[in-house]
């Protein structure tokens, strides 16, 4: 699996940590980064990645609305919601917007690669 990914999170330090971890994995190439939802939409439409790792709480345009806009323009893009919020409402809203998965930030390292593998059909779906 060598997926192209846009990384959307308003915390530049957190993005750098994720980018470096993904680079070390050798399975995902970060082709763009966004610090707000509007930028995430624009970069996704321009760069046409396979997936977007989308933080929910961002300025300008939150991750839920950004996901809706991405799905309207690139419905085949796999959006993975990323949040500190374990609240069921956030998860439901991300899925309603078109996200294919939802990961809590505290579980990112253990869940992201298995979720992406599942989404591209290289492993059984996670229960």
C-alpha positions as CSV (number, residue, x, y, z in Angstrom):
1,X,0.0,0.0,0.0
2,X,1.4,3.4,-1.0
3,X,-1.3,5.9,-0.4
4,X,-1.2,9.6,-1.1
5,X,-2.6,11.6,1.9
6,X,-3.4,15.2,2.8
7,X,-3.0,15.9,6.5
8,X,-5.4,18.4,7.9
9,X,-4.9,19.7,11.5
10,X,-4.5,23.2,12.9
11,X,-1.6,22.2,15.2
12,X,1.6,22.4,13.1
13,X,3.6,20.5,15.7
14,X,1.1,17.6,15.7
15,X,1.1,17.6,11.9
16,X,4.9,17.3,11.9
17,X,4.8,14.4,14.3
18,X,2.2,12.6,12.1
19,X,4.1,13.4,8.9
20,X,7.4,12.0,10.3
21,X,5.7,8.9,11.6
22,X,3.9,8.2,8.3
23,X,7.1,8.8,6.4
24,X,8.9,6.2,8.6
25,X,6.0,3.7,7.9
26,X,6.9,3.7,4.2
27,X,3.2,3.1,3.4
28,X,1.8,6.6,3.1
29,X,3.1,9.7,1.4
30,X,1.9,13.0,2.7
31,X,1.4,15.1,-0.4
32,X,-0.1,18.1,1.3
33,X,-0.9,19.7,4.7
34,X,-3.7,22.0,5.7
35,X,-4.1,24.1,8.9
36,X,-7.8,24.8,8.4
37,X,-10.8,23.2,6.8
38,X,-10.9,25.6,3.8
39,X,-7.3,24.8,3.0
40,X,-8.0,21.1,3.4
41,X,-10.7,21.3,0.8
42,X,-8.6,23.3,-1.6
43,X,-5.6,21.0,-1.3
44,X,-7.7,17.9,-1.7
45,X,-9.3,19.1,-4.8
46,X,-6.0,20.3,-6.3
47,X,-3.7,17.4,-5.2
48,X,-6.3,14.6,-5.5
49,X,-4.9,12.3,-2.8
50,X,-6.3,8.9,-2.0
51,X,-7.1,9.9,1.5
52,X,-7.4,12.9,3.9
53,X,-6.7,12.7,7.6
54,X,-9.2,15.4,8.8
55,X,-9.1,16.9,12.3
56,X,-12.7,17.9,13.3
57,X,-11.9,21.1,15.3
58,X,-10.2,23.5,12.9
59,X,-10.6,27.2,12.2
60,X,-12.2,28.7,9.1
61,X,-14.2,25.6,8.2
62,X,-14.5,22.7,10.7
63,X,-13.6,19.2,9.6
64,X,-17.2,18.1,9.3
65,X,-18.1,20.8,6.8
66,X,-14.7,20.4,5.0
67,X,-15.5,16.6,4.6
68,X,-18.9,17.5,3.1
69,X,-17.3,19.8,0.6
70,X,-14.6,17.2,-0.3
71,X,-17.2,14.5,-0.8
72,X,-19.1,16.9,-3.2
73,X,-16.0,17.4,-5.3
74,X,-14.1,14.1,-4.9
75,X,-16.4,11.4,-3.6
76,X,-13.8,8.7,-4.0
77,X,-11.5,10.3,-1.5
78,X,-11.2,8.4,1.7
79,X,-11.7,10.9,4.6
80,X,-10.6,9.7,8.0
81,X,-12.0,11.8,10.9
82,X,-9.5,12.6,13.6
83,X,-10.5,14.1,16.9
84,X,-9.9,14.3,20.6
85,X,-13.7,14.0,21.0
86,X,-15.0,10.6,21.9
87,X,-18.6,12.0,21.9
88,X,-20.8,9.8,19.7
89,X,-22.3,13.0,18.1
90,X,-19.0,14.0,16.5
91,X,-18.5,10.5,15.1
92,X,-22.0,10.4,13.7
93,X,-21.6,13.8,12.1
94,X,-18.4,12.9,10.4
95,X,-19.9,9.7,9.0
96,X,-22.9,11.6,7.8
97,X,-20.6,14.1,6.0
98,X,-18.9,11.2,4.2
99,X,-16.0,10.1,6.3
100,X,-15.1,6.4,6.0
101,X,-13.5,6.1,9.4
102,X,-13.1,8.0,12.7
103,X,-10.0,7.8,14.9
104,X,-9.4,9.4,18.3
105,X,-6.1,11.2,18.4
106,X,-5.0,9.1,21.4
107,X,-5.3,6.0,19.2
108,X,-3.8,7.3,16.0
109,X,-0.6,5.3,16.0
110,X,-2.3,2.0,16.7
111,X,-5.3,2.5,14.4
112,X,-4.4,4.6,11.3
113,X,-2.5,2.1,9.3
114,X,-4.9,-0.8,10.0
115,X,-7.9,1.4,9.1
116,X,-6.3,2.5,5.9
117,X,-5.4,-1.0,4.9
118,X,-9.0,-2.0,5.6
119,X,-10.3,0.8,3.5
120,X,-8.2,-0.2,0.5
121,X,-9.1,-3.8,0.9
122,X,-5.7,-5.1,2.0
123,X,-7.0,-6.4,5.3
124,X,-10.4,-7.5,6.7
125,X,-12.6,-4.6,8.0
126,X,-12.1,-3.7,11.6
127,X,-15.0,-4.8,13.8
